[in-house]
Amino acid sequence: MDNTVKDIKKLGQIALVLQGGGALGAYQVGVFEALHHAGVEPDWVIGTSIGAINAAIIAGNEPANRLDRLTEFWNRIEQKQNLGLAESWFGAMSRNLQTISVGLPGFFRPRPSAFINPHTILGAEEAGYYSVDPLRETLSDLIDFEHLEKSKTRLTVGASSVRTAEMKYFDSRYMPLQMDHVIASGALPPSFPAVRIDGELYWDGGILSNTPVEVVFDDMPRRNSLVFAVHMWNPEGKEPETMWEVTNRQKDIQYSSRAVSHIKRQRQLHRLRHVVTQLGEMLPEAALKKEAVIDLLEYGCKTSMHVARLLAPTLPSEDHLKDIDFSREGIRQRREAGYRDANVMLEKSPWRTNNDPNDGVILHEVRNGEMVEPLAVN
């Protein structure tokens, strides 16, 4: 993989974008494991919800410790008991009911007062069916926030403002990030309570944007980049024929967060920026000195961003409760799938091929262990 790493570094900064999705986040661990083993360490990690937790563990540790810390986190929150039931539909239902009723070790536990009466006044920072105090304890052991403040690896986590319904990105480039920023990004209502930061309450960033890849596109100044975008919710699926299938498909559509349309739009915008730049190069020197022309040419851009999209597969037994399947087997299968898909992407290294010089955003995609055709720009 030595040549692969050299080729990747020539592309510019390496960004790792992690979607939200609860237990599906085990797929992200496998992706990072493959990158880590190949010697590819991200310069910038961006995440929402469980993606923010995985991202904070990566950025909040020395490179040599990152994979061990991620593995430890998922070991701690794994559902240890299976009530003696075999791996079946009934077994999966029993695990899910167990998670809902008693919580997960190292992650969350029920808040009885919230279940007894929905009108009970809990307080703005306690209003959730579960307490995440166990998660705070777990992450305090696994994230070194002092290291994060000094780290060369940039961390960005997204959260939703409760008051204004606006997306807020907390970025280690501009401020020291702490536990509350990470917890806020994963505070999915009504399960988890909002987190107050600088006087404002925040919920899970996935409510507004579960695929925060736009952060890379909108960053200023723009930089040439290779973006590993790790998606766990399937934007495409078959027509549902039962209410069970309807619920599952609805959740996939909701949390895929318009990822495909975001990337298509960014490809269009970057193509226009490249066209503006090329048109500027055709102008005579006298025109280039005019203030109006100078202002217009600022809309141009020469950067190229390769988006390596990795899409988690659908497991045979999963349903609309897949994001709370923290079983050992579920975590193992998703992690292995992430490791496989990331290795396919690295082995193929599609960014080596020649591309249209007008394309500022070039998409490469792996699904179910295979490269697939990229999206059309139109």
DOSE-469642 format. One record per residue (C-alpha): chain; residue number from 1; x, y, z. Coordinates in pm, 1 decimal. Layout:
DOSE-469642
chaine = A num = NUM east = X north = Y up = Z
...
//
This chain:
DOSE-469642
chaine = A num = 1 east = 0.0 north = 0.0 up = 0.0
chaine = A num = 2 east = 304.8 north = 229.7 up = 4.5
chaine = A num = 3 east = 234.3 north = 366.6 up = -344.1
chaine = A num = 4 east = -130.0 north = 413.0 up = -247.8
chaine = A num = 5 east = -35.8 north = 631.6 up = 48.3
chaine = A num = 6 east = 200.1 north = 839.0 up = -167.1
chaine = A num = 7 east = -69.8 north = 887.5 up = -430.3
chaine = A num = 8 east = -323.5 north = 986.8 up = -165.6
chaine = A num = 9 east = -94.9 north = 1246.0 up = -9.2
chaine = A num = 10 east = -52.2 north = 1410.5 up = -349.3
chaine = A num = 11 east = -427.1 north = 1475.3 up = -356.7
chaine = A num = 12 east = -412.0 north = 1717.0 up = -64.6
chaine = A num = 13 east = -575.9 north = 1691.5 up = 275.9
chaine = A num = 14 east = -741.4 north = 1366.0 up = 383.3
chaine = A num = 15 east = -1087.6 north = 1411.4 up = 533.2
chaine = A num = 16 east = -1295.7 north = 1141.3 up = 698.9
chaine = A num = 17 east = -1671.0 north = 1216.1 up = 715.0
chaine = A num = 18 east = -1881.5 north = 997.1 up = 944.7
chaine = A num = 19 east = -2259.9 north = 981.1 up = 929.8
chaine = A num = 20 east = -2490.3 north = 928.7 up = 1227.8
chaine = A num = 21 east = -2664.3 north = 596.1 up = 1274.0
chaine = A num = 22 east = -2630.5 north = 444.5 up = 1620.9
chaine = A num = 23 east = -2517.9 north = 83.5 up = 1607.7
chaine = A num = 24 east = -2452.0 north = 116.9 up = 1233.8
chaine = A num = 25 east = -2144.7 north = 319.3 up = 1334.4
chaine = A num = 26 east = -1954.9 north = -7.2 up = 1376.6
chaine = A num = 27 east = -1912.2 north = 3.8 up = 997.8
chaine = A num = 28 east = -1708.7 north = 322.8 up = 1043.1
chaine = A num = 29 east = -1470.1 north = 141.8 up = 1276.7
chaine = A num = 30 east = -1395.6 north = -110.6 up = 1003.7
chaine = A num = 31 east = -1335.3 north = 167.0 up = 752.1
chaine = A num = 32 east = -1094.3 north = 342.4 up = 986.0
chaine = A num = 33 east = -922.1 north = 12.6 up = 1062.5
chaine = A num = 34 east = -847.1 north = -41.3 up = 693.2
chaine = A num = 35 east = -719.6 north = 314.8 up = 650.4
chaine = A num = 36 east = -507.8 north = 286.1 up = 965.5
chaine = A num = 37 east = -350.8 north = -42.5 up = 856.8
chaine = A num = 38 east = -272.5 north = 111.3 up = 517.5
chaine = A num = 39 east = -97.0 north = 405.8 up = 683.8
chaine = A num = 40 east = -366.5 north = 655.2 up = 580.8
chaine = A num = 41 east = -436.1 north = 889.2 up = 874.2
chaine = A num = 42 east = -694.2 north = 1167.8 up = 832.2
chaine = A num = 43 east = -601.5 north = 1534.6 up = 860.0
chaine = A num = 44 east = -962.2 north = 1622.5 up = 937.8
chaine = A num = 45 east = -1243.2 north = 1413.3 up = 1090.3
chaine = A num = 46 east = -1605.3 north = 1530.5 up = 1068.9
chaine = A num = 47 east = -1903.0 north = 1358.8 up = 1227.4
chaine = A num = 48 east = -2255.5 north = 1375.6 up = 1357.8
chaine = A num = 49 east = -2417.0 north = 1160.5 up = 1627.3
chaine = A num = 50 east = -2235.5 north = 824.1 up = 1656.2
chaine = A num = 51 east = -2009.7 north = 955.9 up = 1380.6
chaine = A num = 52 east = -1911.0 north = 1244.7 up = 1608.5
chaine = A num = 53 east = -1824.4 north = 999.5 up = 1887.0
chaine = A num = 54 east = -1609.5 north = 786.8 up = 1657.2
chaine = A num = 55 east = -1452.7 north = 1102.6 up = 1513.9
chaine = A num = 56 east = -1370.5 north = 1242.6 up = 1858.9
chaine = A num = 57 east = -1204.9 north = 917.0 up = 1962.2
chaine = A num = 58 east = -993.7 north = 924.2 up = 1645.0
chaine = A num = 59 east = -889.9 north = 1289.2 up = 1671.7
chaine = A num = 60 east = -859.2 north = 1277.1 up = 2051.5
chaine = A num = 61 east = -579.9 north = 1019.4 up = 2054.2
chaine = A num = 62 east = -233.5 north = 967.0 up = 1915.5
chaine = A num = 63 east = -245.0 north = 777.2 up = 1582.9
chaine = A num = 64 east = -95.5 north = 465.1 up = 1741.5
chaine = A num = 65 east = -378.1 north = 448.1 up = 1999.0
chaine = A num = 66 east = -679.0 north = 535.4 up = 1784.8
chaine = A num = 67 east = -787.1 north = 190.1 up = 1671.0
chaine = A num = 68 east = -746.7 north = 41.8 up = 2019.1
chaine = A num = 69 east = -959.7 north = 321.0 up = 2168.6
chaine = A num = 70 east = -1231.3 north = 273.9 up = 1905.5
chaine = A num = 71 east = -1234.2 north = -99.4 up = 1967.7
chaine = A num = 72 east = -1256.3 north = -41.4 up = 2343.1
chaine = A num = 73 east = -1551.1 north = 193.4 up = 2300.1
chaine = A num = 74 east = -1750.1 north = -57.8 up = 2097.2
chaine = A num = 75 east = -1659.9 north = -336.5 up = 2338.0
chaine = A num = 76 east = -1792.1 north = -129.6 up = 2628.2
chaine = A num = 77 east = -2126.6 north = -47.5 up = 2468.5
chaine = A num = 78 east = -2183.7 north = -393.3 up = 2323.3
chaine = A num = 79 east = -2495.5 north = -565.9 up = 2448.8
chaine = A num = 80 east = -2351.7 north = -846.3 up = 2656.8
chaine = A num = 81 east = -2666.8 north = -1049.8 up = 2728.7
chaine = A num = 82 east = -2877.5 north = -1227.5 up = 2470.6
chaine = A num = 83 east = -3129.3 north = -1388.3 up = 2706.0
chaine = A num = 84 east = -3024.7 north = -1729.8 up = 2575.2
chaine = A num = 85 east = -3211.0 north = -1688.6 up = 2244.9
chaine = A num = 86 east = -3064.5 north = -1799.5 up = 1915.5
chaine = A num = 87 east = -2979.4 north = -1565.2 up = 1629.0
chaine = A num = 88 east = -3329.1 north = -1527.8 up = 1483.0
chaine = A num = 89 east = -3605.6 north = -1272.4 up = 1433.7
chaine = A num = 90 east = -3726.4 north = -1341.4 up = 1788.7
chaine = A num = 91 east = -3372.5 north = -1316.2 up = 1921.3
chaine = A num = 92 east = -3324.1 north = -979.7 up = 1751.3
chaine = A num = 93 east = -3654.0 north = -850.7 up = 1888.8
chaine = A num = 94 east = -3561.4 north = -959.6 up = 2240.0
chaine = A num = 95 east = -3227.9 north = -776.4 up = 2217.0
chaine = A num = 96 east = -3394.7 north = -461.9 up = 2092.0
chaine = A num = 97 east = -3654.7 north = -472.9 up = 2368.8
chaine = A num = 98 east = -3377.3 north = -523.7 up = 2619.9
chaine = A num = 99 east = -3192.4 north = -216.9 up = 2489.3
chaine = A num = 100 east = -3508.5 north = -7.1 up = 2505.7
chaine = A num = 101 east = -3599.5 north = -123.3 up = 2855.6
chaine = A num = 102 east = -3262.7 north = -126.1 up = 3035.7
chaine = A num = 103 east = -3028.2 north = 72.9 up = 2810.0
chaine = A num = 104 east = -2672.2 north = -14.7 up = 2714.9
chaine = A num = 105 east = -2365.0 north = -49.4 up = 2936.2
chaine = A num = 106 east = -2131.5 north = 243.9 up = 2902.5
chaine = A num = 107 east = -2380.9 north = 436.2 up = 2690.1
chaine = A num = 108 east = -2723.6 north = 518.7 up = 2833.5
chaine = A num = 109 east = -2969.6 north = 413.9 up = 3102.0
chaine = A num = 110 east = -3344.8 north = 477.2 up = 3139.2
chaine = A num = 111 east = -3477.0 north = 784.1 up = 3317.1
chaine = A num = 112 east = -3787.4 north = 637.5 up = 3491.6
chaine = A num = 113 east = -3951.6 north = 974.5 up = 3554.5
chaine = A num = 114 east = -3964.3 north = 1041.9 up = 3179.7
chaine = A num = 115 east = -4147.3 north = 715.1 up = 3111.2
chaine = A num = 116 east = -4402.5 north = 746.6 up = 3393.3
chaine = A num = 117 east = -4564.7 north = 1071.0 up = 3279.4
chaine = A num = 118 east = -4482.7 north = 1264.2 up = 2961.1
chaine = A num = 119 east = -4594.9 north = 1586.0 up = 3129.7
chaine = A num = 120 east = -4350.1 north = 1557.8 up = 3418.5
chaine = A num = 121 east = -4124.4 north = 1863.9 up = 3426.9
chaine = A num = 122 east = -3770.6 north = 1732.0 up = 3395.6
chaine = A num = 123 east = -3584.6 north = 2049.3 up = 3299.7
chaine = A num = 124 east = -3448.9 north = 2142.5 up = 2958.3
chaine = A num = 125 east = -3119.4 north = 1959.3 up = 3012.0
chaine = A num = 126 east = -3280.4 north = 1645.8 up = 3155.8
chaine = A num = 127 east = -3576.4 north = 1605.7 up = 2919.1
chaine = A num = 128 east = -3502.2 north = 1272.1 up = 2758.0
chaine = A num = 129 east = -3606.8 north = 912.5 up = 2811.2
chaine = A num = 130 east = -3247.5 north = 813.2 up = 2887.3
chaine = A num = 131 east = -2951.0 north = 954.4 up = 3073.3
chaine = A num = 132 east = -2617.1 north = 957.3 up = 2891.3
chaine = A num = 133 east = -2408.3 north = 987.4 up = 3207.4
chaine = A num = 134 east = -2262.1 north = 640.0 up = 3132.6
chaine = A num = 135 east = -2146.4 north = 770.2 up = 2793.4
chaine = A num = 136 east = -1974.4 north = 1066.9 up = 2955.8
chaine = A num = 137 east = -1785.2 north = 828.9 up = 3184.9
chaine = A num = 138 east = -1689.4 north = 603.7 up = 2893.5
chaine = A num = 139 east = -1564.6 north = 886.6 up = 2673.3
chaine = A num = 140 east = -1371.2 north = 1048.3 up = 2958.2
chaine = A num = 141 east = -1157.2 north = 732.6 up = 2957.7
chaine = A num = 142 east = -1118.1 north = 715.8 up = 2579.7
chaine = A num = 143 east = -1079.1 north = 1075.9 up = 2457.2
chaine = A num = 144 east = -786.3 north = 1294.1 up = 2556.0
chaine = A num = 145 east = -926.5 north = 1644.5 up = 2516.0
chaine = A num = 146 east = -590.9 north = 1801.4 up = 2604.9
chaine = A num = 147 east = -433.9 north = 1608.5 up = 2318.9
chaine = A num = 148 east = -721.3 north = 1715.0 up = 2091.8
chaine = A num = 149 east = -653.2 north = 2080.8 up = 2161.9
chaine = A num = 150 east = -291.1 north = 2040.0 up = 2047.0
chaine = A num = 151 east = -353.1 north = 1781.3 up = 1778.1
chaine = A num = 152 east = -277.5 north = 1841.5 up = 1411.7
chaine = A num = 153 east = -589.2 north = 1638.0 up = 1333.8
chaine = A num = 154 east = -884.4 north = 1872.4 up = 1299.4
chaine = A num = 155 east = -1219.4 north = 1767.3 up = 1447.6
chaine = A num = 156 east = -1562.1 north = 1901.8 up = 1349.8
chaine = A num = 157 east = -1890.1 north = 1782.6 up = 1504.1
chaine = A num = 158 east = -2238.9 north = 1893.3 up = 1404.3
chaine = A num = 159 east = -2533.9 north = 1972.7 up = 1631.3
chaine = A num = 160 east = -2883.6 north = 2118.5 up = 1584.6
chaine = A num = 161 east = -2988.9 north = 2432.8 up = 1767.4
chaine = A num = 162 east = -3308.5 north = 2362.8 up = 1962.1
chaine = A num = 163 east = -3409.4 north = 2730.0 up = 1960.9
chaine = A num = 164 east = -3336.5 north = 2828.5 up = 1599.8
chaine = A num = 165 east = -3340.4 north = 2494.1 up = 1412.5
chaine = A num = 166 east = -3004.3 north = 2586.8 up = 1257.4
chaine = A num = 167 east = -2706.8 north = 2359.5 up = 1207.7
chaine = A num = 168 east = -2403.4 north = 2440.9 up = 1419.7
chaine = A num = 169 east = -2059.1 north = 2296.6 up = 1354.2
chaine = A num = 170 east = -1814.6 north = 2298.7 up = 1643.1
chaine = A num = 171 east = -1463.9 north = 2298.7 up = 1499.6
chaine = A num = 172 east = -1133.6 north = 2244.7 up = 1678.5
chaine = A num = 173 east = -971.0 north = 2486.3 up = 1433.1
chaine = A num = 174 east = -1163.1 north = 2771.5 up = 1594.7
chaine = A num = 175 east = -1229.4 north = 2660.4 up = 1952.9
chaine = A num = 176 east = -1124.6 north = 2399.7 up = 2208.9
chaine = A num = 177 east = -1371.8 north = 2112.7 up = 2186.7
chaine = A num = 178 east = -1490.0 north = 1944.4 up = 2504.6
chaine = A num = 179 east = -1714.8 north = 1659.3 up = 2610.5
chaine = A num = 180 east = -2035.0 north = 1864.5 up = 2576.0
chaine = A num = 181 east = -1971.8 north = 1928.6 up = 2206.6
chaine = A num = 182 east = -1946.1 north = 1555.2 up = 2137.0
chaine = A num = 183 east = -2244.7 north = 1462.1 up = 2354.5
chaine = A num = 184 east = -2457.0 north = 1737.6 up = 2195.4
chaine = A num = 185 east = -2389.5 north = 1601.3 up = 1848.4
chaine = A num = 186 east = -2539.7 north = 1267.9 up = 1955.1
chaine = A num = 187 east = -2828.8 north = 1400.1 up = 2167.0
chaine = A num = 188 east = -3107.8 north = 1250.9 up = 1957.8
chaine = A num = 189 east = -3452.2 north = 1344.5 up = 2094.6
chaine = A num = 190 east = -3666.9 north = 1221.9 up = 2251.6
chaine = A num = 191 east = -3427.6 north = 952.4 up = 2370.0
chaine = A num = 192 east = -3150.2 north = 1182.8 up = 2488.1
chaine = A num = 193 east = -3171.1 north = 1529.1 up = 2644.5
chaine = A num = 194 east = -3037.3 north = 1845.0 up = 2482.7
chaine = A num = 195 east = -2697.0 north = 1977.8 up = 2586.1
chaine = A num = 196 east = -2642.1 north = 2343.5 up = 2673.8
chaine = A num = 197 east = -2334.0 north = 2508.6 up = 2523.7
chaine = A num = 198 east = -2267.4 north = 2880.7 up = 2569.4
chaine = A num = 199 east = -2625.9 north = 2932.3 up = 2680.8
chaine = A num = 200 east = -2785.8 north = 2751.8 up = 2384.2
chaine = A num = 201 east = -2942.6 north = 2406.3 up = 2379.4
chaine = A num = 202 east = -2836.3 north = 2157.9 up = 2110.8
chaine = A num = 203 east = -2969.8 north = 1826.9 up = 1986.6
chaine = A num = 204 east = -2827.3 north = 1564.5 up = 1752.4
chaine = A num = 205 east = -2682.9 north = 1711.6 up = 1431.5
chaine = A num = 206 east = -2843.5 north = 1432.3 up = 1231.0
chaine = A num = 207 east = -3182.2 north = 1598.0 up = 1270.3
chaine = A num = 208 east = -3076.7 north = 1863.5 up = 1018.6
chaine = A num = 209 east = -2781.4 north = 1710.5 up = 834.7
chaine = A num = 210 east = -2686.0 north = 1350.9 up = 895.9
chaine = A num = 211 east = -2419.0 north = 1360.3 up = 624.1
chaine = A num = 212 east = -2194.3 north = 1656.7 up = 704.6
chaine = A num = 213 east = -1980.8 north = 1637.3 up = 389.3
chaine = A num = 214 east = -2088.0 north = 1992.0 up = 300.6
chaine = A num = 215 east = -1848.6 north = 2113.7 up = 569.9
chaine = A num = 216 east = -1555.5 north = 2014.1 up = 348.1
chaine = A num = 217 east = -1707.1 north = 2171.6 up = 37.6
chaine = A num = 218 east = -1785.1 north = 2498.1 up = 216.7
chaine = A num = 219 east = -1455.4 north = 2528.0 up = 405.6
chaine = A num = 220 east = -1254.0 north = 2840.6 up = 337.0
chaine = A num = 221 east = -1004.7 north = 2851.2 up = 192.5
chaine = A num = 222 east = -1090.2 north = 2546.1 up = -16.1
chaine = A num = 223 east = -819.6 north = 2284.4 up = -43.6
chaine = A num = 224 east = -752.8 north = 1991.0 up = -270.3
chaine = A num = 225 east = -889.3 north = 1693.7 up = -79.5
chaine = A num = 226 east = -958.0 north = 1322.8 up = -69.2
chaine = A num = 227 east = -1278.7 north = 1278.7 up = 130.4
chaine = A num = 228 east = -1370.1 north = 936.5 up = 266.3
chaine = A num = 229 east = -1746.7 north = 974.8 up = 315.7
chaine = A num = 230 east = -1880.9 north = 684.4 up = 522.6
chaine = A num = 231 east = -2256.8 north = 632.9 up = 488.0
chaine = A num = 232 east = -2465.5 north = 380.5 up = 681.7
chaine = A num = 233 east = -2817.9 north = 452.6 up = 555.2
chaine = A num = 234 east = -2915.4 north = 327.6 up = 210.6
chaine = A num = 235 east = -3043.0 north = 601.0 up = -22.7
chaine = A num = 236 east = -3176.0 north = 334.2 up = -258.3
chaine = A num = 237 east = -3403.7 north = 42.4 up = -177.2
chaine = A num = 238 east = -3682.1 north = -179.1 up = -304.3
chaine = A num = 239 east = -4049.0 north = -88.6 up = -284.7
chaine = A num = 240 east = -4181.7 north = -183.2 up = 60.4
chaine = A num = 241 east = -4477.9 north = -420.2 up = 68.7
chaine = A num = 242 east = -4541.3 north = -455.3 up = 442.4
chaine = A num = 243 east = -4570.7 north = -202.4 up = 722.3
chaine = A num = 244 east = -4250.0 north = -345.4 up = 868.5
chaine = A num = 245 east = -4069.7 north = -274.0 up = 540.8
chaine = A num = 246 east = -4229.8 north = 71.4 up = 514.6
chaine = A num = 247 east = -4087.2 north = 172.1 up = 852.7
chaine = A num = 248 east = -3742.2 north = 47.1 up = 758.5
chaine = A num = 249 east = -3741.7 north = 224.6 up = 420.9
chaine = A num = 250 east = -3872.0 north = 548.0 up = 574.8
chaine = A num = 251 east = -3582.5 north = 550.7 up = 820.8
chaine = A num = 252 east = -3325.4 north = 490.9 up = 545.8
chaine = A num = 253 east = -3464.3 north = 780.6 up = 342.8
chaine = A num = 254 east = -3481.4 north = 1013.2 up = 644.3
chaine = A num = 255 east = -3127.6 north = 957.4 up = 765.0
chaine = A num = 256 east = -2952.2 north = 921.9 up = 430.7
chaine = A num = 257 east = -2998.6 north = 1299.0 up = 458.3
chaine = A num = 258 east = -3009.8 north = 1379.2 up = 85.3
chaine = A num = 259 east = -2645.7 north = 1277.0 up = 56.8
chaine = A num = 260 east = -2676.1 north = 1198.8 up = -314.2
chaine = A num = 261 east = -2836.4 north = 1533.3 up = -401.6
chaine = A num = 262 east = -2577.8 north = 1721.6 up = -189.1
chaine = A num = 263 east = -2291.0 north = 1563.4 up = -380.6
chaine = A num = 264 east = -2458.4 north = 1619.3 up = -717.7
chaine = A num = 265 east = -2511.8 north = 1986.2 up = -637.7
chaine = A num = 266 east = -2151.6 north = 2028.7 up = -523.1
chaine = A num = 267 east = -2027.7 north = 1869.0 up = -843.3
chaine = A num = 268 east = -2230.2 north = 2122.4 up = -1039.1
chaine = A num = 269 east = -2102.2 north = 2415.3 up = -831.0
chaine = A num = 270 east = -1738.4 north = 2308.9 up = -854.4
chaine = A num = 271 east = -1767.0 north = 2260.0 up = -1229.9
chaine = A num = 272 east = -1894.2 north = 2617.3 up = -1257.4
chaine = A num = 273 east = -1607.1 north = 2741.2 up = -1038.8
chaine = A num = 274 east = -1357.0 north = 2569.1 up = -1266.6
chaine = A num = 275 east = -1528.0 north = 2715.6 up = -1573.3
chaine = A num = 276 east = -1507.2 north = 3065.8 up = -1421.2
chaine = A num = 277 east = -1135.4 north = 3014.5 up = -1359.3
chaine = A num = 278 east = -1074.0 north = 2895.8 up = -1715.0
chaine = A num = 279 east = -1269.5 north = 3186.4 up = -1861.2
chaine = A num = 280 east = -1059.3 north = 3423.6 up = -1652.5
chaine = A num = 281 east = -742.5 north = 3275.8 up = -1802.9
chaine = A num = 282 east = -874.1 north = 3361.0 up = -2149.8
chaine = A num = 283 east = -926.6 north = 3729.9 up = -2074.9
chaine = A num = 284 east = -673.7 north = 3992.4 up = -2192.8
chaine = A num = 285 east = -446.2 north = 4142.4 up = -1929.4
chaine = A num = 286 east = -623.4 north = 4479.1 up = -1943.5
chaine = A num = 287 east = -957.8 north = 4319.9 up = -1850.7
chaine = A num = 288 east = -802.1 north = 4133.9 up = -1558.9
chaine = A num = 289 east = -715.3 north = 4465.6 up = -1396.3
chaine = A num = 290 east = -1076.0 north = 4585.9 up = -1381.5
chaine = A num = 291 east = -1228.5 north = 4576.3 up = -1035.1
chaine = A num = 292 east = -1555.2 north = 4423.3 up = -1157.4
chaine = A num = 293 east = -1366.6 north = 4141.6 up = -1330.9
chaine = A num = 294 east = -1151.8 north = 4080.1 up = -1023.0
chaine = A num = 295 east = -1466.5 north = 4050.2 up = -809.9
chaine = A num = 296 east = -1627.0 north = 3804.9 up = -1053.2
chaine = A num = 297 east = -1317.4 north = 3587.2 up = -1080.7
chaine = A num = 298 east = -1322.9 north = 3535.4 up = -704.3
chaine = A num = 299 east = -1611.2 north = 3296.2 up = -768.8
chaine = A num = 300 east = -1367.1 north = 3072.6 up = -951.3
chaine = A num = 301 east = -1173.8 north = 2789.0 up = -792.2
chaine = A num = 302 east = -909.7 north = 2540.0 up = -906.4
chaine = A num = 303 east = -939.2 north = 2289.4 up = -622.9
chaine = A num = 304 east = -1022.8 north = 1924.4 up = -684.1
chaine = A num = 305 east = -1202.4 north = 1708.6 up = -429.5
chaine = A num = 306 east = -1219.6 north = 1333.4 up = -470.5
chaine = A num = 307 east = -1509.3 north = 1189.3 up = -269.1
chaine = A num = 308 east = -1457.3 north = 820.8 up = -185.8
chaine = A num = 309 east = -1805.8 north = 715.8 up = -76.8
chaine = A num = 310 east = -1840.2 north = 394.2 up = 123.2
chaine = A num = 311 east = -2194.1 north = 266.2 up = 170.9
chaine = A num = 312 east = -2267.1 north = 12.5 up = 444.6
chaine = A num = 313 east = -2446.0 north = -300.3 up = 320.3
chaine = A num = 314 east = -2784.4 north = -417.5 up = 441.0
chaine = A num = 315 east = -2748.9 north = -719.5 up = 669.4
chaine = A num = 316 east = -2989.4 north = -1009.8 up = 603.3
chaine = A num = 317 east = -3161.6 north = -985.5 up = 940.9
chaine = A num = 318 east = -3181.7 north = -608.6 up = 985.5
chaine = A num = 319 east = -3497.7 north = -402.0 up = 1014.0
chaine = A num = 320 east = -3598.8 north = -50.6 up = 1119.1
chaine = A num = 321 east = -3444.5 north = -112.7 up = 1463.1
chaine = A num = 322 east = -3101.1 north = -183.3 up = 1314.5
chaine = A num = 323 east = -2957.8 north = 133.7 up = 1467.8
chaine = A num = 324 east = -3007.4 north = -10.6 up = 1817.5
chaine = A num = 325 east = -2864.7 north = -352.3 up = 1731.1
chaine = A num = 326 east = -2556.9 north = -335.5 up = 1953.1
chaine = A num = 327 east = -2523.6 north = -714.2 up = 1963.4
chaine = A num = 328 east = -2175.9 north = -863.2 up = 1935.9
chaine = A num = 329 east = -2264.8 north = -1027.8 up = 1606.0
chaine = A num = 330 east = -2415.7 north = -712.8 up = 1457.0
chaine = A num = 331 east = -2110.8 north = -504.9 up = 1551.8
chaine = A num = 332 east = -1876.1 north = -770.9 up = 1414.5
chaine = A num = 333 east = -2053.5 north = -799.4 up = 1079.8
chaine = A num = 334 east = -2070.2 north = -425.4 up = 1024.2
chaine = A num = 335 east = -1709.0 north = -369.0 up = 1123.4
chaine = A num = 336 east = -1593.4 north = -644.7 up = 887.8
chaine = A num = 337 east = -1799.4 north = -493.7 up = 604.7
chaine = A num = 338 east = -1640.0 north = -153.5 up = 660.9
chaine = A num = 339 east = -1292.3 north = -305.6 up = 659.8
chaine = A num = 340 east = -1366.6 north = -493.2 up = 336.4
chaine = A num = 341 east = -1516.6 north = -193.5 up = 154.8
chaine = A num = 342 east = -1238.8 north = 46.7 up = 254.0
chaine = A num = 343 east = -975.5 north = -201.1 up = 137.4
chaine = A num = 344 east = -1152.1 north = -231.5 up = -198.4
chaine = A num = 345 east = -1146.0 north = 147.0 up = -232.9
chaine = A num = 346 east = -776.2 north = 162.0 up = -144.5
chaine = A num = 347 east = -683.3 north = -125.5 up = -375.5
chaine = A num = 348 east = -871.1 north = 23.9 up = -672.3
chaine = A num = 349 east = -744.4 north = 379.2 up = -597.5
chaine = A num = 350 east = -982.7 north = 526.0 up = -858.4
chaine = A num = 351 east = -842.6 north = 875.3 up = -804.8
chaine = A num = 352 east = -542.8 north = 770.8 up = -1014.5
chaine = A num = 353 east = -749.2 north = 781.5 up = -1334.5
chaine = A num = 354 east = -765.9 north = 1090.6 up = -1552.4
chaine = A num = 355 east = -1070.6 north = 1310.5 up = -1500.4
chaine = A num = 356 east = -1235.7 north = 1596.4 up = -1685.2
chaine = A num = 357 east = -1035.1 north = 1905.5 up = -1580.9
chaine = A num = 358 east = -1364.1 north = 2091.9 up = -1529.4
chaine = A num = 359 east = -1473.7 north = 1846.9 up = -1261.2
chaine = A num = 360 east = -1395.2 north = 1991.2 up = -920.4
chaine = A num = 361 east = -1572.6 north = 1711.1 up = -731.2
chaine = A num = 362 east = -1506.1 north = 1355.8 up = -848.5
chaine = A num = 363 east = -1709.9 north = 1076.9 up = -691.7
chaine = A num = 364 east = -1591.7 north = 719.0 up = -639.1
chaine = A num = 365 east = -1819.2 north = 467.8 up = -471.1
chaine = A num = 366 east = -1798.1 north = 121.5 up = -318.5
chaine = A num = 367 east = -2107.9 north = -80.8 up = -233.6
chaine = A num = 368 east = -2110.5 north = -437.4 up = -104.9
chaine = A num = 369 east = -1740.1 north = -477.4 up = -170.4
chaine = A num = 370 east = -1752.8 north = -356.8 up = -533.2
chaine = A num = 371 east = -1681.9 north = -32.2 up = -714.6
chaine = A num = 372 east = -1992.2 north = 113.3 up = -878.2
chaine = A num = 373 east = -2043.9 north = 379.7 up = -1143.2
chaine = A num = 374 east = -2027.7 north = 737.4 up = -1010.0
chaine = A num = 375 east = -2323.8 north = 972.2 up = -1013.9
chaine = A num = 376 east = -2398.3 north = 1178.6 up = -1321.5
chaine = A num = 377 east = -2358.5 north = 1554.9 up = -1281.9
chaine = A num = 378 east = -2705.9 north = 1638.7 up = -1417.4
//
